Amino acid sequence: MTAELVRGQNHPLSQARLEIRISAGTPIVAVAALGDENGRIHGVEWVAHPGAPTQPGLEVSRQAAADHRLAVDLDAVPEAVHRVSVLLALPVGGTGPVRFGAVAAPFVAVTGLDGDEVASYTITGLEAESAVVALELYRRQDAWKVRAVGQGYAGGLAELLTDQGLPQARQLAGTINDAVAQGLARSVQAPPPRTADGDRSRQTAAPGLGPDQGGTAPQPGPVPPVSPYGGQTPGGPGRPAPQQPYPGAAPDANAVTQPSAPTAGDSIDYSHPRRQNAAPPPPPPTAPPAAPGQPAQPVAGDATGWSMEERLYNQVWGMFEDLARTTAAYRSAVDFAESRMGKELEQVLSDPRSRIGGQGDAAREAARARHTQLVAQAREALDRDLTQLAAEADVVEPALPPAYARWDNPAWHAYRVPMEIPMALRLGDLHLPEADRIRIPMLVRLPLERGLWIDSGADGSSDGSFTDSHAMSRLAMETAVAHAARLLAVYPAGEFTVHVIDPAGSGAQPLAPLVQTGVLAAPPALGAAGVADVLGRLTQRVDLVQMAVRGGAADSLPPGFDTSQQLLIVNDFPHGFDDRAVNQLRYLADEGPAFGVHLMMVADREESSGYGPLLDPLWRSLLRLTPVADDHLADPWVGHAWTYEPSLVPPGSQVLQQVLAQVAAARTKFM
């Protein structure tokens, strides 16, 4: 549970590697300073700032921004350090505000690497101050705590650093201001106001909540929006709370989302066992600084992370959040303009003297003109943000590794079977109506923490372009094959196994690439007997692994036991399933992901509704995807209905067969 701190209150910290997330209503400068037991800063090398963003155990932003993410590793700071202070300041010499009293109260949150908030603090009561000590992490008897400070300084950074005991305070303050003014970092627009449950900061990863928990059981009919980047978010009027899509993290249950939290039980540590316990290195300076007054040129991998893969992952997640927030700001501004015009027109009509004649007409024209002006201003701001995001997407997309790339990306032509599992997997693209030209990759964290449901219903298309049930069923199976092939391709040889249940044999043609290349564990199971055989073997596997893990005897599994991740593709459900098979399917969906068995359903929700409430928990536990563009996913901040487009192989391309052939060849050598 998050501790909502007030000034002077402290809270214990249970982990050393943390992230400090900062949000404000305007671009601000974030600085982190190391102090001794008396809080004194010994020298400039004890301060991480935009001109020198990394110090032992610290990494700060290179920019003046409305949102910041600071990395802190308390185990990596020098032994002489007893205090880590987070300092905020307004940039000087620009056209922005010069005192915190003129802007929204800054919000600071301390989170773990899994995205869960440990403590948060809203810095209220500031007036003439232009710099503030937001909070401090301090050591007491070999344990660390966080304290909300909120001490402001009207003299800016120079006065603040002087009060912290730094001899070169004024020189360092000048260096920081010069670094910001010279464009060593880009200025990020402020997000819309924070709601009661929302996270105002741009998150590196979203906590994965896994299957839906709580709420009423869904009724047959339209499926509520599901968020593409993980967790649960409030739905709109008359709509159940939508799910979120980045599993394992990000804001995923499976995912646009990230270090992730599990669905239940103790948290999962996704850190690499051989990594040093230190703050991640800053991104390499691959682009020259922008000229003063000009936006910075986007760079692929311009985010924090241990590797380029992690940087790109965090950058995609940041783009998703930025687009959600800037669109929310635009929609809010348009709503405000319409509400204001309505009130002004109502006021005109309420006065009998102004209902007719030139005075009333002039008042109405003035109200409409103000509405047009406000909407135009909001659109101008949106277009500016979209231009920057589009430029970033143009440089990020070609740089993505195969696991994150579309099937038409040249990265697949240089594909080689990997030696390690990637952080995440691309399942498609996301976009909003206001920014149709910008496609955000929908990434889900690996290993999968939720199964997938490919909806083959004829009403799956948001534009109604697909109405033929046979065409939709075929396309749904092709989508499932593309996802399965991608999973096989991103895992090392022999570490991922695919099973297929196709009771009526209706998926024979779409399944041909998997069958002909020999990457399946066995031919697709047919009929009720095949369904019972495959479900029985996988259920037994989950039982064995579950008993071994819970009994602390994971190394006592039978000799020759296949320890690879297992994926079960089920086509044409519920054909060939009896009540026992349905219960086994539910068991695999609920218990399987934690023990290496994942489910991919290809089914029409309406056709499956005959089982009634029996299947409701199954549908809620799976991440719903569609074989055609559909706006059923919702983001975890403002609940936008995002249009999802699946990642399919371009017509006529042989890339899928080539990739699967390499997977099959590598598996043969491995065995």
Summary of the structure (lengths in Angstrom):
residues: 671
radius of gyration: 27.1
end to end distance: 47.1
largest distance: 93.5
contacts: 2379
relative contact order: 0.10
helix: 34%
strand: 22%
